[in-house]
Amino acid sequence: MAADLPVTMSTPMLPADGSYVEMTSHAASGETLSDVRVVQATAAMITLSLALDDLPPADAEVTLRWAAAPRGRYAVTGNVAGIDENRVRVTLAGEPAIEQSRDYVRGGGGEAIVLILPGQAAAEGTIHDLSEGAVRAHFTDVEVTSGDEITLRMQVGEEIVEFPARAVKVSSVRQQIPRRGPLIVELVAVFTAADEHQARIIRRYIFSQQLKARSRPS
C-alpha cells in the first residue's frame, strides 16, 4: 500500500498575473477602481498597472478584492510601497480573506436616481451600477465635483431609498453627435451613513434582478 501523501495547509488563491482586481483607497475620498490589472502577484506584494490619473498616493493604505466564486471574493489590505510610472507596488498586510457575497452585492442598471445638492435644483439621472455602499450614475448638465457632499434618492423596485453620500469621481463630456447637446456627467459616489434597513432593500432588489436575469431564456 502506498504511503499517504503529506497534507499541507492551503493558502488563499492570489489573483493571476494579467487578471483584474478592484482597488479601494482608504484615503478621504474612499475611491474604488474596478478592472485594475495585475502585473505580478506574490504572497508579499502585488504589482498593479493603473491609468496615470488613477494612481494612489505613495504609502496610501488600500484594499484589493478579486473573485472567489462561488462563495464571494477575496479581500486583502496593503500599503503602496512604490510607484514607477503607471506601475504600483502594494505590500500586503496579511493573507487574503473571503468576503461573502452579501457584503458586496452589486448590480442594477437603468433605475431612476435623483441627486440633491444644497443651493441647486434636484437633478434626475440614471443608475449604471449599484451596490450597498456606492453607486455609479449618469446625469446631464449638473454641477458637481469630487468631494461634494450630496444626497441621493433612488427608486429600487417598488421602494425608494435615500442616502447621504460623497462624490468620489466625476467625469463629464459634451455630446457632439449628431449635434452639440447636453453635458453628460458620470458620477461615482459612496454612501457616508450606514443604514442597514435601506442596504437590505438594495440587496434584495439586486438579488431579485439577478434571479430574473438567470431565468431568462438564452
C-alpha positions as CSV (number, residue, x, y, z in Angstrom):
1,M,0.0,0.0,0.0
2,A,1.4,3.4,-1.0
3,A,2.3,5.8,1.8
4,D,-0.1,8.6,2.3
5,L,0.9,11.9,0.7
6,P,1.8,14.7,3.2
7,V,-1.0,17.1,3.9
8,T,-0.2,20.8,3.5
9,M,-2.1,23.8,4.6
10,S,-3.8,25.5,1.7
11,T,-3.3,29.2,1.2
12,P,-5.8,31.7,-0.3
13,M,-5.5,32.0,-4.0
14,L,-3.8,35.1,-5.3
15,P,-5.0,36.8,-8.4
16,A,-3.4,35.5,-11.6
17,D,-0.9,37.7,-13.4
18,G,-2.8,39.6,-16.1
19,S,-6.1,39.3,-14.3
20,Y,-8.1,42.3,-12.8
21,V,-8.8,43.3,-9.3
22,E,-10.8,46.0,-7.6
23,M,-8.8,48.6,-5.5
24,T,-10.3,50.8,-2.8
25,S,-8.3,53.6,-1.3
26,H,-8.6,54.3,2.4
27,A,-7.9,58.0,1.8
28,A,-10.6,60.5,2.5
29,S,-12.2,60.1,-1.0
30,G,-12.6,56.3,-0.5
31,E,-12.5,55.9,-4.2
32,T,-12.9,52.4,-5.7
33,L,-11.3,51.5,-9.0
34,S,-12.6,48.5,-10.9
35,D,-10.6,46.5,-13.5
36,V,-7.1,47.3,-12.2
37,R,-4.7,44.9,-13.9
38,V,-2.4,42.6,-12.0
39,V,1.2,42.6,-13.3
40,Q,2.6,40.2,-10.8
41,A,1.3,38.7,-7.5
42,T,3.3,37.1,-4.7
43,A,2.4,36.3,-1.1
44,A,4.2,39.5,0.0
45,M,3.4,42.0,-2.8
46,I,1.1,42.6,-5.7
47,T,2.2,44.9,-8.6
48,L,-0.6,46.6,-10.5
49,S,-1.0,48.6,-13.7
50,L,-3.2,51.7,-13.5
51,A,-4.1,54.7,-15.6
52,L,-1.9,57.7,-14.6
53,D,-5.0,59.7,-13.5
54,D,-5.9,56.9,-11.0
55,L,-2.5,56.4,-9.2
56,P,-2.9,56.4,-5.4
57,P,-0.6,58.5,-3.3
58,A,2.6,56.9,-2.0
59,D,2.2,55.0,1.3
60,A,-1.6,55.0,0.9
61,E,-3.5,52.1,2.5
62,V,-5.6,50.2,0.0
63,T,-7.8,47.1,-0.1
64,L,-7.7,44.8,-3.1
65,R,-10.5,42.4,-4.0
66,W,-11.0,39.7,-6.6
67,A,-13.3,36.9,-7.3
68,A,-13.5,33.7,-5.1
69,A,-16.5,32.0,-6.7
70,P,-18.9,30.7,-5.6
71,R,-18.6,32.0,-2.0
72,G,-17.8,35.6,-2.7
73,R,-14.4,37.3,-3.2
74,Y,-11.0,37.6,-1.6
75,A,-10.0,40.9,0.1
76,V,-6.6,41.9,1.4
77,T,-5.3,45.2,2.8
78,G,-1.9,46.6,1.9
79,N,0.2,49.8,1.5
80,V,1.5,51.4,-1.6
81,A,5.3,50.7,-1.4
82,G,6.4,52.2,-4.7
83,I,5.2,53.9,-7.9
84,D,7.0,53.6,-11.2
85,E,5.2,55.5,-14.0
86,N,1.8,53.6,-14.1
87,R,3.0,50.6,-12.0
88,V,2.0,50.5,-8.4
89,R,3.6,48.0,-5.9
90,V,1.4,47.1,-2.9
91,T,2.8,45.3,0.0
92,L,0.3,43.0,1.7
93,A,-0.5,43.4,5.4
94,G,-1.7,39.8,5.7
95,E,-3.4,36.9,3.9
96,P,-6.5,37.4,1.7
97,A,-9.7,36.6,3.4
98,I,-13.1,35.6,2.0
99,E,-15.8,38.3,1.9
100,Q,-19.3,36.7,1.5
101,S,-21.3,37.8,-1.5
102,R,-23.9,39.5,0.7
103,D,-21.3,42.0,1.8
104,Y,-20.7,43.5,-1.6
105,V,-23.7,42.6,-3.8
106,R,-23.7,44.7,-6.9
107,G,-25.8,45.1,-9.9
108,G,-28.6,47.3,-11.2
109,G,-28.7,49.5,-14.3
110,G,-31.4,51.8,-15.6
111,E,-33.1,52.7,-12.3
112,A,-34.1,56.3,-11.7
113,I,-31.9,58.4,-9.3
114,V,-32.2,62.0,-8.0
115,L,-29.1,64.0,-6.9
116,I,-29.7,66.7,-4.4
117,L,-27.0,69.4,-3.8
118,P,-27.5,72.4,-1.5
119,G,-28.5,75.5,-3.4
120,Q,-29.2,73.7,-6.6
121,A,-32.3,72.2,-8.2
122,A,-32.6,68.4,-7.9
123,A,-31.1,66.6,-10.8
124,E,-32.6,63.4,-12.3
125,G,-30.4,60.7,-13.6
126,T,-30.0,57.0,-14.4
127,I,-28.1,54.4,-12.4
128,H,-25.4,52.5,-14.2
129,D,-24.1,50.3,-11.3
130,L,-25.4,49.9,-7.7
131,S,-24.1,48.3,-4.5
132,E,-25.0,48.6,-0.8
133,G,-22.2,51.1,-0.4
134,A,-21.9,53.1,-3.6
135,V,-23.5,54.0,-6.9
136,R,-22.4,55.0,-10.4
137,A,-24.9,57.0,-12.3
138,H,-25.3,59.4,-15.3
139,F,-26.8,62.9,-15.2
140,T,-27.0,65.8,-17.6
141,D,-25.9,69.4,-17.0
142,V,-25.4,69.0,-13.3
143,E,-22.7,70.9,-11.4
144,V,-21.0,68.5,-9.1
145,T,-17.3,67.9,-8.3
146,S,-15.3,65.3,-6.5
147,G,-15.6,65.7,-2.7
148,D,-19.0,67.3,-2.7
149,E,-21.4,66.1,0.0
150,I,-24.7,65.2,-1.7
151,T,-27.9,63.4,-1.1
152,L,-29.0,60.6,-3.4
153,R,-32.6,59.3,-3.7
154,M,-33.1,56.1,-5.7
155,Q,-36.0,54.0,-7.0
156,V,-35.3,50.3,-6.5
157,G,-38.2,48.2,-7.5
158,E,-41.3,49.5,-5.7
159,E,-39.3,51.3,-3.0
160,I,-37.4,54.5,-2.6
161,V,-34.2,54.7,-0.6
162,E,-32.2,57.9,0.2
163,F,-28.6,58.2,1.4
164,P,-26.2,61.0,2.3
165,A,-23.2,60.4,0.0
166,R,-19.8,61.9,-1.1
167,A,-18.9,62.3,-4.8
168,V,-15.6,60.5,-5.2
169,K,-15.2,60.6,-9.0
170,V,-16.8,62.9,-11.5
171,S,-16.2,62.9,-15.3
172,S,-18.1,64.8,-18.0
173,V,-18.2,65.1,-21.7
174,R,-20.3,67.3,-24.0
175,Q,-22.5,65.5,-26.5
176,Q,-21.3,66.3,-30.0
177,I,-23.1,63.8,-32.3
178,P,-25.4,64.2,-34.2
179,R,-25.2,67.8,-32.9
180,R,-23.9,69.7,-29.9
181,G,-26.1,68.7,-26.9
182,P,-26.1,68.5,-23.1
183,L,-23.2,67.9,-20.8
184,I,-23.2,64.2,-19.9
185,V,-21.9,63.6,-16.3
186,E,-20.8,60.3,-14.8
187,L,-20.7,60.3,-11.1
188,V,-19.4,57.7,-8.6
189,A,-20.5,58.3,-5.0
190,V,-20.1,56.4,-1.8
191,F,-22.7,56.4,0.9
192,T,-21.5,58.1,4.0
193,A,-24.0,57.0,6.6
194,A,-24.7,53.3,7.3
195,D,-28.4,52.3,7.1
196,E,-28.8,48.5,7.3
197,H,-32.6,48.7,6.6
198,Q,-32.0,50.5,3.3
199,A,-29.0,48.4,2.5
200,R,-31.2,45.3,2.8
201,I,-33.7,46.8,0.4
202,I,-30.9,47.3,-2.2
203,R,-29.6,43.8,-1.5
204,R,-33.0,42.2,-2.0
205,Y,-33.6,44.2,-5.1
206,I,-30.3,43.3,-6.8
207,F,-30.6,39.6,-5.9
208,S,-34.1,39.6,-7.4
209,Q,-32.8,41.2,-10.6
210,Q,-30.0,38.6,-10.8
211,L,-32.5,35.8,-10.4
212,K,-34.7,37.3,-13.2
213,A,-31.7,37.6,-15.5
214,R,-30.7,33.9,-14.9
215,S,-34.2,32.7,-15.6
216,R,-34.5,34.4,-19.0
217,P,-34.0,32.1,-22.0
218,S,-30.7,32.5,-23.7
